[in-house]
């Protein structure tokens, strides 16, 4: 039961971090050119793909 509480707190913390990053990114992207927005989109796809591969290898 204690381990479940820890996982819930980790999940909540991760969600709050993601929400903060999304908010900051939405404020920052407003001032970028179209090429800059495309570059950031490509970098995000690469980042999330590497996260997915990492978790897939760990079996999570």
Secondary structure as UniProt FT lines:
FT   HELIX           2..29
FT   TURN            30..31
FT   HELIX           34..58
//
